[in-house]
Amino acid sequence: MFRRTLNQPYLEHVNRNSSDVISGITQKVSAATSVLTGLISFTTNLVLGLGILIILLIVDPVVASAAILAFGSAYVVITILSKKTLKQNSFTIARNQTETIRTSQEGLGGIREVILKRRQLYFSNWYKKNVSQLAQALASNQFLTLAPRYFMETVALILIGLFTFFASGNS
């Protein structure tokens, strides 16, 4: 979006408010994606968590209590282990968001000079570098927050299947 905006004719830039352009490039796209991802993730977590809990409680309340304790403890350990990386990524995200906005403001604020001096590639590359680092930190954070849940759910479903298999064979 930024490169496309930089390469538009000068009259397009004169007729638009640069704050709206910068906001559209950086924050609006990110906010929309974040809201949708959060909503989908919350709904999925709620349905899967309730389903697993109900099945465990129906099959065996003692096993359900043990599973809740074991999986809860595992989540605590995972949280402690991933805390440092999440914190480092948050600093990277904050720094690169600031750099992305600064690049946008400098590139679009002096668009006349950028176009006359043919500096679009310079600003595009600077922006791309910051956005790339930002995206990598965001992806790392998302992985660190979502992967443990999927791993634990897979283990839980396998254990439920094995428990059900052995319980039905012994009846």
N, C-alpha and C positions, 0 to 999 in steps of 0.2 A: 504494500500500500504506500509506503514511504517513497520508494523509488518512483512509482507511478505518479505520485503527487509532485515530486521534484521535477519530473520531466514534462509537466503540463506547461502550456504557454504562460507567459508573464501576466497576461490579462486575467487569466483564471485565478492567479494568486492575489491580484489586486482586488478582485471582487469578493473574496472570501475572507472570513475572520480566521487568522492563523490559530487562535486558541481552539476553535471548533475542529479544525483539521487535526491538530495535535491530539486533542482529546479523542477524536474518532480513531486515529491510528493506534494510540497506545492503550487507553483505558477502556473504551467502550467495547472493543473486541474482546479484551481480556475479561472484563466483567461479565459479559454475556456468556462466554464459555464457562467461566467459573460457576455461575449460577446454575446452568444446565447440568454440568457435571455433578455438582453437589446434590441437586434434586434427584437425579438418577441414582447416585450412590446411596443416598439416605433411604430411598424407597426399596432398593435392592437389599440393603442391610437389614431393614426392618422386617421384610417378608422372610428372608432366609433365617434370620435370628429367631424369630417367633416360631417358624416351622420346625427348626431343629430343637428348640426348647420344648415345644409341645410333644413332639415325637418321643424325646427322651423321657419326659415326665410320664407319658402314657406307658412306655415300655418298662421303665424301672426308675422310680424316684431316687433310689440310692445311687445308681449309676449316673443319673442326671446331676445330682449334687456333686459327685466326684468329678464329672466332666466340667461342670461350671467352675469348680475350684482349679482344676488342672489348666483349662484353657484361659481362665482369668489370670492365673500366675504366669502363663506363657506370654500373654499380652503385656503384662507388666515388665517382664524381662526384655521383650522386644522393644518396648517403649524406652526403656533405660538405654539399651544399646544403640538405638537410632537417634537419640536426642541430640548428640553432638553434631552429627551430619545435618540434621534438620536445622539446627541453629546456624551452622556455617552457610548452608544454602539460603537461609533467610537474609543474611548479610549480603550475599551475592545478589539476591533478588532486589533488595533495596538499592544497592549500588547501581545495578544495571538498569533498573527502572528510571533512576535519576539520570543516568547517562543517556538513555534512550530519549527522554524528554528534552534533555539539553541539546542533543544532536538534532532533534526535530525543530526545536526553537531556533537554533543557530542556522540550520539549513533553510528553513522556511522564512525566518525573520529577515535574512539577507538574501532572499531568493533572486533579487536582481543581480547581485554580484555573483551568486552561484551560477546563474544561467550565463552571464556575460563571460565569466572566467572558466566556464565549462567544468565546474567542480561537482557536478551531480554524482559522478562515480565515487569521488572521495567521500562525500557525505553518505551515500548509499552503503559503501563498505563499512564506514564507521558505525552506522546504524545497525547494519547486519551483524557485525561483531558483537555488539551489545545485546541485541535481541537473541542471538544464538546462545550466549552465555546465560541470559535470563531464562530462555526456554529449557536449557539443560538443567539449571537449578530447579525450575518448577517441575520438570519431569521427574527428577530425582526425588523431590519431596513427595510428589504424587505416588511414585513407586513405593517409597518407604512407608507411606501411610496406608496404601491399599494392598500391597503384596502379602503382608502377614495375615490379613483377614482372609484372603483367598486360600492361602496355604492352610490355615487353621480350619476353614470350612471344608476343604477337601479331606483333610485328616478326619474331621468329625463325621463326614458322610461315609467314609470308608469304615470307620469304627462302628457306626450305626449299622451299616450293612453287614459287617462281620458279626456283630452282636446278634442281630436278627437272624442271620444264617445259623449260628450255633445254637441260639435259643430255640428256634423252630425245629432243629434236628434232635434236640434233647427232649421234646415234648412227647 
